[in-house]
Amino acid sequence: MSADTLPPSLNSLAGMAGRVVTPDDPDYDKYRTVFYGGIDKRPSAIVRVTNVDDVRRVIATARNEGYELAVRSGGHSVVGHCTTDGGLVIDLRDMSKIDIDPDACTAWVETGATAHQVTEALSQHGLAIGFGDSGSVGVGGITLGGGIGFLVRKFGLTIDSVLAAEVVTADGRQVLVDAEHEPDLFWAIRGGGGNFGVVTRIQFRLNPLPHFTGGILVLPATPETIVGFAAASMSAPEELSTIGNVMPAPPAPFLPAEVHGRLVILAFIAFAGDDEAATRAIAPFRALATPIADMVKPGPYVAMYPPEDPNYRPTAVARTMFVDAVDISMARMIHDYLSKSDATMRVAQLRVLGGAMARVPADATAFAHRTQRMLINVAAFYQGDAEREVRRAWVSEFAEALQPRDDGAYVGFLTDDGQARIRSAYPGATLDRLARVKLAYDPTNLFRLNQNISPASPGAH
Ligand SMILES: Cc1cc2nc3c(=O)[nH]c(=O)nc-3n(C[C@H](O)[C@H](O)[C@H](O)COP(=O)(O)OP(=O)(O)OC[C@H]3O[C@@H](n4cnc5c(N)ncnc54)[C@H](O)[C@@H]3O)c2cc1C
């Protein structure tokens, strides 16, 4: 876009390599759309950056002209932090190069790539990085928050495979961060989110995954199967990670019509090992009840990310928490709350943690919840503002019943929970250390559209 067609305050973006999409551009609506519905912000420009120099120029423009700055990789922020009303968006989706070194088992990945793109590219080499349960999530956002997914017990969090990264900081410098260079910043970006700069590339260690078994297992949900599912997930070998969604059965073609709307455990089962060991490890789940659907089978790991509908725009309220275990009274509570709600979709998602994730010391990265045993997300979908408040109240009451103590939170699943829960995401000394790093690298809080850590002197949090 030429300087003539840009407002004067954006003149400094003229002639850059990437595309500057302003409200008069025919693609403006397409590019400003984010994953979640109900987020309808109108940036002054969405800049589809293609290189580090582009990133630097947008940062300088935002700083010098006083624009609010949003950073977007995959656009899956649950609260729309990746867009802004009237500000500038650094949109990294055109920076999605994946450079794999199969001999060294490492890869440099530009952060605009999606989890699916990376997983597919690695699949050809029998290698993997553990991302989350959605293939369209951006590498940038999920990695900076921590990354809890299908391989968490076998290979740890996504950040546990991070070797180095390139970051453009608020003053426009490009810095390489790793264990030796800028170690505080390297520590902070592994769990501290987008608070410290624009991360343009990440170097990952790649995990060998020659054999994999996985897929969806659907069981009837009763208090007994819920407690059994949680217990089986906890006692499983660490090659096995599960995500159990207790929810009304969706009208999916793989489920018989008479089941639609009935409470089920729609579970993702992921076993990182050989076929026979997989069969043994999955047997206790299959024995919990006659499966309604069993699509768990050997195959490539990338099959865990089936094609997604690009027009899917859910509107939901949610709350995340950690718990120690699910006992029968908690399982009854889960069953009761979900049975009584009339939200079109409502869910309690159970994720058993442990294994490789728990072996990393709590202070090695900014994700300090290493010894938490289990993560639960509760969520309800809504249509319109009036219903949102009803669903929000239900989610709060349900979450409070399951976990009366505020015992921590995973930053990647926080919504608009507020400052107290950001504190919960960063327990002990973690938040103070993050605030010190923030003060050093972003003293004016230019990067504030995130679960924000304010630059503060030590002890201020
Ligand atoms: C359907 C769905 C499923 C999910 N499942 C999982 C899961 O299984 N496990 C899990 O751990 N999380 C999961 N999440 C949460 C997800 O990891 C976070 O919402 C994450 O921030 C999304 O990353 P993104 O790049 O797609 O989002 P964006 O909206 O593009 O980015 C979110 C925020 O991250 C920061 N950010 C993103 N990229 C960069 C960058 N390159 N440099 C600096 N800052 C950046 C910015 O602050 C930005 O506002 C899920 C979210 C959704 C919507």
The ligand as an ORCA input file, in Angstrom:
! r2SCAN-3c Opt
* xyz 0 1
  C     -10.558    -24.270     20.309
  C      -9.375    -24.034     21.215
  C      -8.694    -25.120     21.734
  C      -7.597    -24.924     22.563
  N      -6.942    -26.020     23.058
  C      -5.826    -25.853     23.783
  C      -5.092    -26.980     24.256
  O      -5.466    -28.119     24.026
  N      -3.990    -26.753     24.986
  C      -3.550    -25.495     25.269
  O      -2.507    -25.374     25.912
  N      -4.227    -24.414     24.870
  C      -5.349    -24.565     24.133
  N      -6.079    -23.469     23.738
  C      -5.667    -22.136     24.193
  C      -4.670    -21.543     23.227
  O      -3.427    -22.169     23.368
  C      -4.513    -20.031     23.506
  O      -5.732    -19.393     23.314
  C      -3.437    -19.443     22.605
  O      -3.101    -18.155     23.062
  C      -3.912    -19.349     21.178
  O      -2.832    -19.084     20.342
  P      -3.065    -18.403     18.923
  O      -1.732    -18.036     18.383
  O      -3.958    -19.246     18.094
  O      -3.909    -17.164     19.333
  P      -3.777    -15.564     19.105
  O      -5.136    -15.092     19.430
  O      -3.227    -15.292     17.757
  O      -2.766    -15.151     20.179
  C      -3.141    -15.111     21.537
  C      -2.216    -14.185     22.281
  O      -0.931    -14.793     22.337
  C       0.082    -13.811     22.161
  N       0.813    -14.159     20.943
  C       0.420    -14.975     19.940
  N       1.399    -15.125     19.065
  C       2.433    -14.367     19.496
  C       3.739    -14.108     19.010
  N       4.176    -14.679     17.901
  N       4.535    -13.280     19.716
  C       4.097    -12.699     20.853
  N       2.864    -12.910     21.363
  C       2.050    -13.735     20.689
  C      -0.600    -12.479     22.059
  O      -0.662    -11.910     23.340
  C      -1.987    -12.857     21.592
  O      -2.971    -11.942     22.007
  C      -7.184    -23.620     22.907
  C      -7.888    -22.521     22.413
  C      -8.962    -22.725     21.563
  C      -9.709    -21.551     21.028
*
